[in-house]
Amino acid sequence: MGELRELIEKMNNHPEYISKKKDRVFQFDLKDEGTIQVVLRDGKANLYESQDEEADVTLQLSEKIS
């Protein structure tokens, strides 16, 4: 999940790429780690280790890719 945290940090350091986009919720259903959501809202990206929002896009992954 470190890679996702790095991605969120980069997105928040350069919000011009997401600030004019529609709000979105990306959900990752990870077989061994549970559910993770990336929420893009109001020009800010957040990472949650839960399923609190209704997802616009859901990816179901069964194993980690190295």
N, C-alpha and C positions, 0 to 999 in steps of 0.2 A: 504494500500500500504506500510505500515511500515514494514510488513513482507518481502516484496520483497526487500526493501532497506537494511534490515539486511542481507538477502541472498547475495545480490551484494557485500556488505562490506566483508562478510566472504569469498566469492570467490576471491576478490581482495587481501585479507590478506593471502590467500593460493593459489597463482596462479599456483602452480605446478600441480594442478588438472585440470586446463583448458588450460595451455600453449601449450600442445602438441595435443590439439584437433582441429578439423576443425572449422573454423569460423561459427557461427550460429546466427540466429535471431529468437527469440521466441516472439510471439505476443499474448497478452491477450486482447480480446475484451470483456470488462466488461459492462454489460447492463447499470448500473447507473453511471459509472465513465469514460467511453470512452475507448480509445485504449492505451495500455501500451506495450512497447517493451523492451525486455532484449536482448542486443546485446553482443555476445561473439566474440571478435576479438583481435588477436595478444596477447593472454594471459591476456586480461583484460575484465571485465564485466562492462557494462554501462546500465543504466535504463533511458528510454525516455518516456515521456508522449505524444507520437505522433506516427504517422505511416509513418516514413520517409524511412524505409528500406523494402525491399521485404522479407517477413517472410518465414522461412523454416518450422516452426511449428506454427499453430494458434489454440488457445483455445478460444471458445466462452462460456462465463459464464454469467448466468442470475441472480445469487444472491450470496451474501457473505456467506461463511461457517464459523461459529464461532468455 
